[in-house]
Amino acid sequence: MVQGAGAVKRVMGMPGDFVVKDGGEGRGKMMIQVPDGHCWVLGDNIPESRDSRFYGPIPLALIKGKVVARVSPWSDMGWIENNLQRPEEP
């Protein structure tokens, strides 16, 4: 049983990164820098998600864990892979 699981969001920006802040509803977009000690998170259901577009950058201290596996639906059960690659040196 999972108690107090909270919300699962994707971390899209870490301290010092630049992210696009979408004002939504035709209010335009602007680039902001994620402040020290914070991150920028987005939900998968963009139209309905309450995330950094709504709250702004969130403190890193609020991050409680990392998703490492999918258990539902059973047909897609498995480990979550990190497909990121390091950039090549110039």
C-alpha positions as CSV (number, residue, x, y, z in Angstrom):
1,M,0.0,0.0,0.0
2,V,1.2,3.5,-0.9
3,Q,0.3,6.2,1.6
4,G,0.5,9.8,0.8
5,A,1.9,9.1,-2.7
6,G,1.2,12.7,-3.8
7,A,1.7,13.7,-7.4
8,V,4.0,12.3,-10.1
9,K,5.5,15.0,-12.3
10,R,8.4,15.1,-14.8
11,V,11.3,17.3,-13.8
12,M,11.9,19.5,-16.9
13,G,14.4,22.0,-15.5
14,M,17.0,22.1,-12.7
15,P,18.6,25.1,-11.1
16,G,20.1,27.4,-13.7
17,D,18.2,25.9,-16.6
18,F,16.1,28.1,-18.8
19,V,12.5,26.9,-19.4
20,V,9.5,28.3,-21.3
21,K,6.8,29.5,-19.0
22,D,3.5,29.3,-20.9
23,G,0.9,31.7,-19.7
24,G,-1.8,29.7,-21.4
25,E,-5.1,31.0,-22.8
26,G,-3.3,33.3,-25.3
27,R,-1.3,35.1,-22.6
28,G,2.0,34.3,-24.3
29,K,5.2,32.6,-23.5
30,M,8.4,33.8,-21.8
31,M,11.7,32.2,-20.9
32,I,12.6,32.1,-17.2
33,Q,15.6,30.7,-15.4
34,V,15.0,28.1,-12.7
35,P,16.3,29.6,-9.4
36,D,18.9,27.9,-7.2
37,G,17.3,25.3,-5.0
38,H,14.3,24.8,-7.2
39,C,13.1,22.7,-10.2
40,W,10.5,23.1,-13.0
41,V,8.0,20.2,-13.2
42,L,5.3,19.3,-15.7
43,G,2.5,16.8,-15.7
44,D,1.7,14.4,-18.5
45,N,-1.9,15.7,-18.9
46,I,-1.0,19.2,-20.0
47,P,-4.6,20.7,-20.2
48,E,-5.5,19.5,-16.7
49,S,-2.2,19.3,-14.8
50,R,-1.3,21.6,-11.9
51,D,2.4,22.0,-12.2
52,S,5.1,24.6,-12.5
53,R,3.1,26.4,-15.1
54,F,0.5,27.0,-12.3
55,Y,2.8,27.2,-9.2
56,G,6.1,28.3,-10.7
57,P,9.4,26.7,-9.7
58,I,9.1,24.3,-6.8
59,P,11.7,23.8,-4.0
60,L,13.9,20.7,-4.5
61,A,13.2,19.8,-0.9
62,L,9.6,18.9,-2.0
63,I,10.9,16.1,-4.2
64,K,10.4,12.8,-2.3
65,G,11.4,10.2,-4.7
66,K,12.0,8.9,-8.3
67,V,9.7,6.7,-10.4
68,V,11.8,3.6,-11.4
69,A,9.1,1.2,-12.5
70,R,5.6,0.9,-14.1
71,V,3.2,-1.6,-12.6
72,S,0.0,-0.8,-14.3
73,P,-1.3,-1.8,-16.7
74,W,0.2,-5.2,-16.2
75,S,0.9,-5.6,-19.9
76,D,3.3,-2.6,-19.7
77,M,4.9,-3.5,-16.4
78,G,8.6,-2.9,-16.3
79,W,11.5,-0.7,-15.3
80,I,11.6,2.9,-16.5
81,E,14.7,3.4,-18.6
82,N,16.8,6.6,-18.8
83,N,17.3,7.2,-22.5
84,L,19.3,10.4,-22.0
85,Q,22.8,10.5,-23.5
86,R,25.7,12.8,-22.6
87,P,26.4,15.4,-25.2
88,E,29.5,14.8,-27.3
89,E,32.5,17.0,-26.5
90,P,33.2,19.6,-29.2
